[in-house]
Amino acid sequence: MVMKSDKKNRIHVVYSTNPDYQYEYASEPEAETLPPEKQNLKVLLDSKQRKGKTVTLIQGFIGSEEDLKELAKLLKNKCGVGGSVKDGEILIQGELKEKILTILRENNYRAK
């Protein structure tokens, strides 16, 4: 039985009468996570479109979504603040640029 959501990911086939036909599914290749020494992260302060509240952005992470979320969790725990992961960026609440740079360097990440 094919789940309904799988049907939307099929490519190049509308209907097939061949019972042995294998559908091709659209899939994004999982990005391989680079080791921390090879990551080139940028740490920025931003307050645009955030009702005047300042956040710290970490950009440039190359790797899987799970590893990005793991790094975000580490940073949020060490800083004692909230944050989120969106569009390949880590968003940490507050002006914590220096503290985040220190934490990233302690964990062997290259960060500016």
N, C-alpha and C positions, 0 to 999 in steps of 0.2 A: 504494500500500500504506500503510495507516494503522498507525502504531506502537502497541503495546499501551498505553503510558503516556498517549497522546493520548485514548484511549477514556474514561479516568477523568475527563477534564476537560470532556467534553461535558455540556451542560445541556439539559433539557427534551425529550430525544428518547430513546426506548428503541430504536425500529427504524423505518426508513423504506424504502418500496419505490420511492421516486422516485430514479432514478439521478443526477439533477442536484441533489439536495438538498445544501446546504452546512451542515455542522454548526456550531453556536455553541459556542465554547470559553470556559470560565471563565478569565478572566485578570485579574490585578491591574494597575491602571494604575501605570506607573512614576512614582515621585515625582520631580518636577523639582527639581534641586539648586539651592538658593538660593545667591547669591554670599556669600563669607565675611563681608562687612560686614553682611549681614542675618541671619546665623546668630546664635542666642541660646543659647550653650552653657553648661552648668553643670558645674563640676569639683568632684567630691566624693571624700572618702576613705571607704573601706568595708572592714570586716573580717568581716562577718557571713557565716556558713556558708563560711568559707575557711580553716578550721583555724587561726585566729589570725593569718594572714598579711594584711597590709594591701595593698589595691590602690587605684588612683586610677581613678574612673569619669568618663567624659565623656558627658553626656546632652544631648538636645535637638537633635541633628543632623537637619536636614530635607533629604532628598535621596536619591539612588540608593545602593544597597548598594555599588557599585563606588567611588563617591566617598568613602563612609564608610571603606571598607577602605584607600583611598589616604591619607586623613588619619591613620588608625591606623598605617599603615606609616611615615609621616613622624614621628609622635610617638615610636614605638618606636626608630627610628633615631637621632633627636636625643637621646633619653634613654639609649640603650644598654641597654635592658631588653626583656623579652618582654611579650606582651599578646595580646589577641584582640578580636574583634568579635562581640557576641551581642545579639540582640533590639534592634538599633538603638543599642546603647551600645558605647563603646570602653572596654576594660578594660586598664589598664597596671599591670604589677607594681611594687609599692613605693609609698612615700610621696613622690610627685613633684608634688604639687599646684602649688607655686609655679613650678617649672620648666616644667610643662605650660602654666600660665597665660601665662608669658612667651613660649613658643613660639607659642601660639595668637594672641596679640596681635601678634607679629612678622609673622604671616601674615594679618593684618587680620581675624581672627575676633573677634566680641564674646563675651567669656567672663567668668563670675563664679566 
